[in-house]
Amino acid sequence: MEYMESQSVPITLERVGNILAYACAFTEEQINNFVKDDFYLDILYTLVGSPCTSAERIDFLQGLIKDYTSFDSMTAAALTEQTTSATLESIPPNILVRYTRTELLKYGSDLCWKIVDLLSHVDIYVVSRAQIQEAYQYSISCLGKSTGTLTADDLVSLGTMICGLSSLDYDRLSSQALEDFIKQLQRDCPLTYDERVALTSKYVAAKGLTNGTGIRSSDISRLATLFPLLPSSVLSAISDEVLLAEAGTLLDELKEQEKFEESRKQSGLSSDISDGDRTAFESAKRLLYETIATALQSSANTAARRRKRSTASLTCSDLQTLQKSGLSALSTTQLTSLADEDFVDCVEILGAVIDFSEEQETSLLNVAMRTTVWGEPSTWSTDNVYNAGVICQAMSETQITSLTFNLDAVSRLGEFDGWTSVKKKAVFDRWLNQLKGGDSSSITVSELRSLGHITCGAETSHISVIPHTVYKDAADSVGELTSCNDTQLTAFATLAKAAYGSNVTSWLSSVISNIGVIIGGLSTDDVVLLSSTQIDAIDPNHIPYFPPDIFAGFTVEQFFTFSSAQSSKTTTEQRQALSAAQLAALQLDFSSDDAPRTAASSNFVVVLLPLVLMFLQLT
């Protein structure tokens, strides 16, 4: 039984505050069972502020708050009468932003300025686009700015709510507002591709940038992540000198934008931006990388002519300008032309690029195999293997079986997906035979945690003899391996049952969370036994790892307990395996702007919370 379910630790405001960093590990069932005393509302408000709380969890908490305060049934007059500036300040902005515009109007007009001020401090990482847009419309109405020019001062007042601006609103921005806030809009807001294009076009028109020759470094700095969306005719006309002077800053901005998207994804807001939008933006970034690569080559050609050299290869410094994210824009000719010294100096960066094509990896392998570099793979040191990284994916099976491994080298190769099944097996077999005498029963915890995707090169006969105690101590690492096939997942699930108990009904939610994708290796007889609490602990991103026939083993009653995030992660093949009743119970809805949402709590938090509560019981 879960520790919290024993109810041996009273949940007080002070205790929630003490464990706030881990509070997202509370299940919804546990929160529903909190005593509704005088501190209940304050406890819910406090939970909203947990640094690990997801958007979905805050939605759930807002529902409890509305129920407890009878918000829906309360008249606007009654709400207005009992609300003061002080009572509004007690409500977390991340709760207020979840009220619709109509609901916010219930507070009356006298305090709308206060609500606008609170909304301006919303945490953009836990709020959906739909919620932002509702709150933005309320805010500009309160400020009397529903029409007319939006000034820089207006945007200061709006704060985070500027993320609610539509493409039409961009046309209302004053020249100063556009200049001052364009960087914040494109960096700190979840904009669609069309919104990014519209904002770029607005800036281009306002600055009269009809061709690339007029673009200055200050324009590139302001455009930042919008820069790739400049018309191709403008982008190609920018001088190499200007572009290369700002290339590092540009790529840093794009990297930060990727981190922003990842943070929102972790909070469960990945669908705010469609896959189509992401693909379009990635294509635009690809064009930018190629433009920078062309500029670098042009600069190298110029330098070669000055020095009267016949070749003009890129240097390691040029590669560093492109950064890891842009190196796949280099042609195979540019990669093949790398000088020995530049390849060796930058090989660790080159060996970490996950979006190289097979042809690009082969080009780099040919450079590495020059007699003046490292020679044939059979002569490579373990450091060479480590630094080569993904380049090793271009090797033949025979070449792989000639490599010399240590744990660091094979772990480096295991950091990368993208291996074919045959090559992945070849790497695992070579490591196992070379360092473990072919005996997988002797694999240690540290080795199993370190092998990464190479673990998925193991045969089921190898997996079956790994001691279950070793697996148990490495379960969280194995649970992150998304490249294992169904039979491998089944083999690891057998180890999980040996480690945690053959009857899955005895598994804690922390176990479900800890084993990760291995949940997909359970049998039909197992999945039918999972409780609603256990199902709630399944990461939505791990739902696709259930084979269709196993997924069909969930009952209608179980499907009713799936969250929207879990339901929306199901695959076409899984849904096709379901009966009409099962499919209806999934309650699929892909139309919502803020679905799917994923749980943000980490395995560490789920495991640690009961221990923290045990400590608090003793204090």
N, C-alpha and C positions, 0 to 999 in steps of 0.2 A: 504493500500500500504506500502511496506517495506520502512523504512526511507531512506535507501541508494538510493532507486530507485527515490527518489525525486530530486537527484542530487543537493541538496541545500548546500552540503558541498564539496568544491573542494578537490580532493585528491592530496595533495602535499607530497613531500619527507619528509618534517619535520613532517607532521601529521601522515604519515605511521610509522615513527620512534617512535612517541609518543605512538602509540597504537599497537606496534609490538607484544606484548604478546597476543593480541586478534585478530590479523590480519587474522588468519585462518578462521574467521567467514565471510570474504568476499566471496561471491559466485563467481563462474567462470564467470557468466554473468556480475557481477559488475566489475570484473577485466578487462574483455573484453572491458568495456566502459570507462576505464581510458583514459584520454587525452594523446595522443602520442607526448608529447613535449620533450624538451631537458633532462628532468628528468625522463622520462618514464622508460628507461633501469635501472637507479639507483633504481627506485621504485620496479621494479621486482626483482632486486638483493636483495633489502632489505627484501622483502616478503619471500624470500627463507630462511632467517635467523630467521623467527618467531619461537619461541620455541614450538608452537602448530601446525606447518605445517606438513602435512603428506607426505608420499612418493608420493602418487598420485598427490597431489597439486604441488609438485616440478616438477614432470613430465609435468604437465600442464604449469607451468611457463617456463620451458625450451622450450616448443613448441612455446610460445609467443616470447621468446628471439630469437630463431632461425629465426622466421618469421620477426621480427623487424630488425635483423641484416643481413637478406638475406643470412644466413649461407649456406643453401643448394645450392643456385645458385652461390655462390661466388667460384671462382677458388682457388686452393691451392696456386698458385703464388700470387694472390691478397691478400689472407688471411695472408700469410707469410710476405708480404711486410708491411702490416699495423699493425702487431702484435709485441709488445715489451714485455719485462719482466713485465713492469708496467701495461700494458693492461691486461695481463694474471692474475696479482694479483688482479685486480678488479672483476674478475669472481669468484663467490663462488665455492669452491671445489665441493659442492653438485650438482652444475650444470655441471661442467666439467666431472664428473664421469658418467654422463648420455650420453655423446657422445660415439659413438662406436669407436673401435680401428681405423677403417678406417677414421672416421671423425677427430679424434685427430691427425692423421698423416698429415692432411691438414695444420697443423700449422708449419710443417717443422721439421727438425732434430736439428737445432741450439738451440731451446728453449725446447726440450723435457725434459731436466733435470729439468726445472722450472715446467713443467706440472706434472712431477713425484713428485716433492716436494709438490705441491698443492694437488695432489691426496692422498698423504700420510696422509692428515689431514681431510679426508672425515668423515662425521658422519655416522657410521655404522648402526644407527637406522633408517635411511631414504633411504637406498640404497639396491637394490635387489641383490641377488646372481649373476644374469646374468650380471648386470651392474658392479659389483665388478670384476667378472672374465674377462670381456672385458678390464677394466682399468688395471688389473693386467698384462695381456698379453702385453699391450702397455708399461707398466712400466718396466718389465723385459727385453723387447726388447731394450728399451732406455738405460738401464743399462748394456746391453751386457751380460745378464745372462739367456738367453733363454735355454742354455744348461750348463752342468757342475755343480759344487758344489755351493750351496747357503750358504753363510756364515752368521754369526750373524750380521756383518756390513751391508750386503745386506738387511736383514730383517729390520734393523733400518731404512734404506733408504726408504723401501717400506711402512713403517708405517701401516696404516689401510689396505693397499692393500695386506698384508700377508693373508688376508681372502680369497684371490683369489687362493691360493695354492691348487693344486689338490692332489689327493692321490699319483700320480706319482711324484709330486714335493717333497713329504715327503721323498722319497728315495734320493733326492739330498741334503737334509739338512746336514750340518756338525754336528758333535757330539755337538759342542758348541752351534750352532744355535738351535738344537733340545732341548737341556737342558735349554737354556735361554728363548725360545719362546713357548714351548709346552703349558704352562699355559695360555698365552695370546691367542693362537690359539683356545684352547678349551673353553675359557671363553668369549672371545670377538668376536667370529666369528660364523655366522649361518651355522654350519657344518651339513651335512647329517649324518645319522647313519653310513653308510659305511665309510665316511671320518673319523668319530670318531674311528671306529674300526681299520682303517688303521693307524691312528696316534698312537693309543694305541699299535698296533703290532710293529710299528717302534721303539717305546720307549722300549718295552719289549726286542726286538732283540738287540737294541743298548746297553742296560744295562745287557744283559745276564740273564734276570729274568725268567729262565725256571721253577722255582717253587716258591711258596710263602715264603719259608724260607729265600730267599735272599732279600726280599723287606724290605726297611728301611723306616723310617718316612719321610725322604726327598723325596723318590720316591712317596709316597702317596700324599705328598704336591704338587709335580709337576704334577702328573696325575690328581688330583682334580676330576673334573666331568667325566674324562675318567676312573677313578678307577673302576666303576661298569662294565666296558667292558673288564676287565682282564679275561682271560680264567678261567672257573669255577674251574679247577684243581689248578690254582694259587691262586685264591681268597680264596678257602677253606683251603689252607695250610698256610695262613698268621697267625702268632701267635695272640691269643686273646689280649695279652698285647699291641702289636704294633697297631692292628686295633682299639682297644678302645681308645688308646691314641690320635688317629687322627680322631676319629669318628665325634666329634663335628665340627672340621674344614671341614671335607668332606661334612657333611650335610649343613653347611653354604654355601659352594661353590655351591652345587646343588640348594640351594634356590636362590642364586644370578643368576644362569643360568636360572632359571625359570622366574625371573624378567626381564632378558635380552630378553627372548622369548616373554614375555608379552608386553614389550615396543615396540618390532618390530611388534607385532600383532596390537597394538594400532595405529601404523603408517601405517598399511595396508599391511604388508609383511608376514602375517601368512602362506601363501601357499608356501613360500620359502622352508619350510621343510614340507614334506608330512605327512599325518596322519599316514601312515605306519611307517615312521621313528620315529615319536613321540611315537607310540605304542611300537616299539622295544626298544627304549631308556627307556621308563617307565618300561618295563619288566626287563631291566637290573638294573634299580634303585631298583626295588622291590627285586631282588636277593640280592643286597647290604644291604637293610634294614633287610632282613631275616638273612643274615650272621651276621650283627651287633647284632640282637636280639638273635641269637644262642650264640654269644660270651658273651653277657650279662648274659644269662642263665647259661652258663658254669662257668662264674665268680661267680655268685650267688651260684651255687652248691658247688664250692670250698670253698666259705666262710661259707656255712652251715655245711660242713664236719668239718671245723676247729672248729666251735662253737658247734659241735655235736648236730645240730638241724635236725629234721626229714623233715622239709619243706625248700624249697629254692625258695621263691618268689622274683620277681623283686621289686626293691624299686622305690620310686618316682624319685630319682636321676637317676636310669637306664632309666626310661621313658623320662626324660628330655634329656638324651643323644641321644635318638632316635629322639627327636623333634616331632612336630605335624605331619610332612610329613612322618615319618617312623613308627608311632605307629600302623598303620593298618597291619604291618608285624607280629605283635604279635599273637600268637595262642589263641584260646578261653581258653585253659588250663592256659596259662600264665595270661590272664586277670582275669579269675575266681579265680586264686590263689593269687591275690593281697591282701595284708594285709589291714585291715580297715584304718589304719593311712596313708598308702601310697596312697590308693584310694582317700581319702579325700584331701590329700595334692596336688594331681595332677588331681583332677576331672575337673577343669576348662580347662586344656589342653585336657584331654580325651573327654570332651564334645564338643570340637571344631573340631574333626577329621571328615572330610566329606566323607572319603572313607572307613569307617568301613562297614563290611558286617552286615546283619541282625543278624547273629549268634554272632558276636562280640558285637554288641549293646546290645543284650539280655544277654550276659555274664556279661557285665558291669552293666546292670540294676539289675541283680541278686545280684551283690556285693552291689550296692546302697541300695537294699531292705533288707539287713541283719539287724536284730534287733540291732546289734552293730554299724550300720552305720546310716541310715536314716529311716529304716522301710518301711512300706507300703506308696505308693505315696500320699494317702489321708492325711498323717501326715507331708508331706514335707513342709518346709517353702518356701517362694518365692525365697529366696537365693539358696535353694537346687535346685529348678526348673531351675533357671538361670544357675547355675554351671553345671547341668546335660546336658544341651544343646541337642545335637543330640541323647544322650542316651534315651531321652524321646520318640524318634521315635520307640523304641522297646516296648513301653507301649501298652496295649489294649485300645480300645475305652472307656471301663468302667474305667480304671485307669486314663485316661486323664481327664474324666469328674469329677474326684474326686480331681484334683489338685487345689491349691490355687495360683491365678495369681495376679500380679500387672503389670503395663505397661512394666517395665524393664524385667520381666520374659518372658512375651509373645513376646516381641521384640527380646529377645535372641533366642527363638525358631524360630522366623521368619527370622533369619539370614541364616537359612539352608534350602536348597531345599531337596528333597528326601522323603518328607512326602507322604504317600498314600492320596488319595482324602478323604477317610473316616476319617483318623486321623487328617488331616488338618482341616476338617470341625469341628471335635470334639473340637480341640483347639480353633478355632474361636468362636464356640458356647459357650464354657465354659467361655471364656473371656468376650464375649458380655453379657451373662446372669449374670455373677458374678459382673462385674464392670459397665455395661451400662444398666442394667435392661432389656436386650434383645432388646433395641431400637437402631438400627444402625443409625437412623436419628440424634442421639445425638453425633455421633463420631466427634471428633475434628480434626483439621489439624495435630497437633502433634501426635495424635494417629494413624491417617491414614499414616503418614510418617514413623511411628515406627513399624507397624505391620509386614512389610516385606512380606515373602511368606505366612504367615498366612492369609493375606488379601485374598488370593486365596482360602480360605476355606469358604468364604462368599457365600451365595445363591444370585442369581440375585435379589431376593426380598429385600435382605439387601442392595445391592449395589444401587438399584434404588432410595432408599430414603435418601441416603447420600446427604447432601446439595451440589449443584454444586459449590458453593463458596468454600466449604471445599475441594472438589476434586481439584479445580483449583489451590489452594495454595499448594497442595501435588502432583500435576500431575507428576512432574519429578520423584518422588519416586515410584509412582504407575507404571510409565512407565518403570521401571527397573524390574518388576516382571515377570519373564519368566515362572512361573509355573501355571499361570491362563489358564483356558480352553476357548474355543471359545465363549461360551455364556457369560462368565464373561467379556471377552474383549469387547463384544458387549454392555454389560450393562455399562461398563466404557466409551465406546465411546459415548453412549447416554449422559452421564454426561459431556463429553468433548464438545459436541455440545451445551449443555445448557450453558456451561461456556464460550465458545469462539465464539459461533454463529452457528445457525443451517445450514447455507450455508457455506460449507467448502472452497469455493472459496475465502472467506474473511480471512481465516486463514493465518497468517504470517508464514514464514519458521521457525521462532523460536518456534511457536506453534507445528508444525510438529515434530521438534526435541525434544521438551519438553515432549510430550505425549508418546514418546518411543514406546513400544510394543502395546500400545492401538490403534495405527494406524491400526492394524490388525482387529479391531472391527468395522471399517467403513463398510457401506453397498456398494453394487455394484453401486447404484445410486450416492454414495459419491465419490468413487474412480475414476469414469469416469470424474469427474469434476476437479481433481487435475492437477495443471499446472506443467510445466517442472521445475520451480523453487521450487515448493512444493515437487515434486518427488525427486529432488536433495537433499532435506533436510532429506529424510528418511534414517536412519542409515541402511546400508546393513545388519547388524545383525538382524534387525527387519523385514526384508522381509519375512522370513519363517512363521511369525505369521498371514499372510493373509490366510484364508481358501482357498482351491483350487478354489471353485466356485466364491468367491469374487475376487481372484487374476485374474481370467479370465475376470473380468469386465474391466480391463485396456485395452485401445484401442491399435491398432498397432502403432499409432502415439506416444502414451505415452511410449510404450515399447522402441521405438527408443531413448528416452531420458534417459533410465536407464544406469547407469554407469556399467562398467565391474564388479565392486565389487558387485553391487546390483544384476546383472544378475546371477553371480556365486553363490549367496547365495540362489537362488530359490531351492525348493525341487522337488523331482521327481514327487510327487503328483501334485504340482502346474503346472509343465510343461506339465504333461499329460492332464491337463484341458484346455490347450490352443489350438487354431487353428494353422494350419501350418504357416499362415501369422504372427500370434502373436509370435510364437516360433522363426521364422526367424528374427523378429524385435528385439528380445532379444540380438541377436548377441553374443551368448554364445561362449566362448573360454577358455577352462580349460587347455590348453597346455602351456600357458605363465608362465614362472618362477616367474613373479612378479605380477600375478593376483591370487586371487582377492585382491583388495585394499580397505581399509575402510577409511572413513573420520575420522580424528583425533580430530576435533573440539568438544568441550564439549558443553552441553546445556547452561552452564553458559556463555561461550564465545559468543554463538550465540545471547543470550538475551542481553548481556552487550555491544556489539559493537555499536549498534545504540545509546545507551546512551553516550558512550565515544565520538562518533562523534558529538553529540549534544553539548557536553561540549566544544569540540574543536571549534565549530562554534562560540561559545561565547567568545573565547580567541583570 
